[in-house]
Amino acid sequence: MAREAKPLIDPDNYLVKLQSAFQFRPRYQGEIDRATDFGMYLARFGDELNSILLTRRALWCIRTILIARSAERRDPLFAPQLLAEHSNRLRPATF
């Protein structure tokens, strides 16, 4: 949001103030871990959910992981189209 947001109405320039106040966290691994755990739970027990709800929750997991990885690289992406375009770049490093 700090980089991609566009104000609809902002006569007092609050968006600029918000953008200048934004600071990255040192790490985003906690968000990645929670989304991964929830995704694993859905993979194991998701057949009990409505398929539409399951799809929404699975997409939330994927999106959260991609956003967190982009933030770790100090190049935050939030828009779905940008996340899709850069998803290969947001993979974790291989060892």
C-alpha positions as CSV (number, residue, x, y, z in Angstrom):
1,M,0.0,0.0,0.0
2,A,2.9,2.4,0.7
3,R,4.0,2.4,-2.9
4,E,1.0,1.3,-4.9
5,A,-1.8,3.3,-3.3
6,K,-3.5,6.1,-5.3
7,P,-5.6,8.6,-3.5
8,L,-9.2,9.1,-4.7
9,I,-9.7,12.2,-2.6
10,D,-6.8,13.5,-0.4
11,P,-6.7,17.3,-0.2
12,D,-4.5,17.2,3.0
13,N,-2.0,14.8,1.5
14,Y,-2.5,12.1,4.1
15,L,-1.3,9.4,1.7
16,V,2.0,11.1,1.3
17,K,2.4,11.3,5.0
18,L,1.5,7.7,5.4
19,Q,4.0,6.7,2.6
20,S,6.8,8.7,4.2
21,A,6.1,7.1,7.7
22,F,6.1,3.5,6.4
23,Q,8.9,1.4,7.8
24,F,9.7,-2.2,6.9
25,R,9.8,-4.8,9.7
26,P,13.1,-6.5,10.2
27,R,11.5,-9.9,9.2
28,Y,8.3,-11.2,7.8
29,Q,8.9,-14.9,8.5
30,G,6.1,-15.0,11.1
31,E,3.5,-14.1,8.4
32,I,5.0,-16.6,6.0
33,D,4.9,-19.3,8.7
34,R,1.3,-18.6,9.6
35,A,0.1,-18.6,6.0
36,T,2.0,-21.8,5.3
37,D,0.6,-23.5,8.4
38,F,-2.9,-22.5,7.5
39,G,-2.4,-23.7,3.9
40,M,-1.2,-27.0,5.1
41,Y,-4.3,-27.3,7.4
42,L,-6.5,-26.5,4.4
43,A,-4.7,-29.1,2.3
44,R,-5.3,-31.7,5.0
45,F,-8.8,-30.8,6.2
46,G,-10.1,-28.5,3.5
47,D,-12.5,-31.1,2.0
48,E,-14.8,-30.3,4.9
49,L,-15.2,-26.7,3.6
50,N,-17.4,-25.2,0.9
51,S,-15.2,-25.2,-2.3
52,I,-15.6,-21.5,-2.7
53,L,-14.5,-20.8,0.8
54,L,-11.6,-23.2,0.5
55,T,-10.4,-21.5,-2.7
56,R,-10.6,-18.0,-1.0
57,R,-8.7,-19.2,2.0
58,A,-6.0,-21.0,-0.2
59,L,-5.6,-17.8,-2.3
60,W,-5.2,-15.8,1.0
61,C,-2.4,-18.1,2.0
62,I,-0.6,-17.8,-1.3
63,R,-1.1,-14.0,-1.5
64,T,0.1,-13.5,2.1
65,I,3.3,-15.5,1.4
66,L,4.0,-13.6,-1.8
67,I,3.4,-10.2,-0.2
68,A,5.6,-11.1,2.8
69,R,8.4,-12.3,0.5
70,S,8.3,-9.1,-1.5
71,A,8.4,-7.1,1.7
72,E,11.5,-9.1,2.8
73,R,13.2,-8.1,-0.4
74,R,12.2,-4.4,0.4
75,D,10.2,-4.3,-2.9
76,P,6.7,-4.6,-1.5
77,L,4.0,-5.7,-4.0
78,F,0.3,-5.9,-3.1
79,A,-1.7,-5.7,-6.4
80,P,-2.7,-9.1,-7.7
81,Q,-1.4,-8.4,-11.2
82,L,2.0,-7.4,-9.9
83,L,2.2,-10.4,-7.6
84,A,1.4,-12.7,-10.5
85,E,4.0,-11.0,-12.7
86,H,6.8,-11.2,-10.1
87,S,5.9,-14.5,-8.5
88,N,9.0,-16.4,-9.8
89,R,11.2,-13.7,-8.3
90,L,9.5,-14.1,-5.0
91,R,10.4,-17.7,-4.5
92,P,12.6,-18.5,-1.5
93,A,16.3,-18.9,-2.1
94,T,17.4,-22.5,-2.8
95,F,20.2,-24.1,-0.9
